[in-house]
Amino acid sequence: MSYLLFLGIGSLTAIFRKNRIICAGLVALFWIAMTFNTLIADRGQYQKFYSDPIAAKEEWGYTQLQLVAKAMGLSFQAFFAIIIGAALLLILYAVLRASLNPGWTLIFYLIFPFTMDAAQVRSFVAAAFITAGLVVLAKDRSLLSIVKYLIFVTGGVMFHYSALFFYLVVIAYLVPPLILYLATTFIALFTAVNLSSILRLAGRLLPFIEYKIERYYNTKLMTAPTEVRGYTIYLILLSLLALVGWLMIRHSLKNPNDRSFANKRHLEKINNYYYDHATLIIKVNALLMLAIPLISISVSFDRLIRACLLSNYILFANALGSKTSWWVKLLFAIACLIFVGYYCNFYIYSRFPEVVFRSVFEQNLILP
């Protein structure tokens, strides 16, 4: 029955893609599915963390929130409902603020990686902070926007240390995309060759994450080369789709007297924002090349790529609202759906059909 509920509300969201109420309704359904499922992977581990937050030795912010919640007498279920709800509100803000077609953005997210986010909640909350931060950073190059972005990233770090990576976006923000891709590719190759030395240096410079490095850096548990290659291809395809979307948005800005994104009174400001956001995401994708050597240590670092998926989906949806030929938009939409659907099957359904995919829809205290 829950499958039909998601199908029905999802279809309405796709059809009435700009209706904020329907989009909010789909996000509310996300909240119910993520909060009240009972058998999803990692849920037992989170409950164990909540029983003794200090002993768990997880991120400082997440630990402190657990301590505060326990002091207030909140159950684990209530605590999870609050943090998941807050993260989804951040996502809803980002999508409604930056996407021309928020409904389509949310549909892409529903396909992938919604169910994985339901399992890995701390990294999901961190990704919500990153997504909202990128929306703010795209506004302009002012010092205020950069400070706001850094605050959002710091919020993400409080839930998952992988968000530390996104402090680098401030540097990447000032570098042209092509130069950035060349630089990050070179650095990624250098890092892959000198991985052990670099990780030891990182542990000395950032002692509060040293135990995390020791946890993940185990030569016996290194990611198989074929799987690293799969993630590399995935990132390249994501970057190519984003580049095509960026070109479609750029095409719509060629004629300043004939733009199609918004009403005439705010054309220049609003259209330039969509273009600036798309350009920023292109740079973020270039930065993600640095994640490949980390994924060779542990597939857990695929969180870095997943944290940027919603921002890319905003770009995709904006490209589909651009002033390009209908057949170009149709082909682009098909390519996006194939890409998102294939990787939902590859990363979730084919690997964790029971504990990640089906449990979200079938094992829930509220959903029928």
RAWOFEN-V612556 format. One record per run of one state. SS is the DSSP state (hx for helix, st for strand, lp for the rest). FROM is the first residue (numbers start at 1). TO is the last residue. If there is no record, write none. Layout:
# RAWOFEN-V612556
ss = (SS:SS)
from = (FROM:FROM)
to = (TO:TO)
This chain:
# RAWOFEN-V612556
ss = (lp:hx:lp:hx:lp:st:lp:hx:lp:hx:lp:hx:lp:hx:lp:hx:lp:hx:lp:hx:lp:hx:lp:hx:lp:hx:lp:hx:lp:hx:lp:hx:lp:hx:lp:hx:lp:hx:lp:hx:lp:hx:lp:hx:lp:st:lp)
from = (1:2:16:20:36:37:38:43:52:53:57:60:72:76:99:102:112:114:120:121:138:143:158:161:173:177:194:195:206:207:217:219:222:225:253:264:298:299:307:309:321:326:350:353:363:364:365)
to = (1:15:19:35:36:37:42:51:52:56:59:71:75:98:101:111:113:119:120:137:142:157:160:172:176:193:194:205:206:216:218:221:224:252:263:297:298:306:308:320:325:349:352:362:363:364:368)
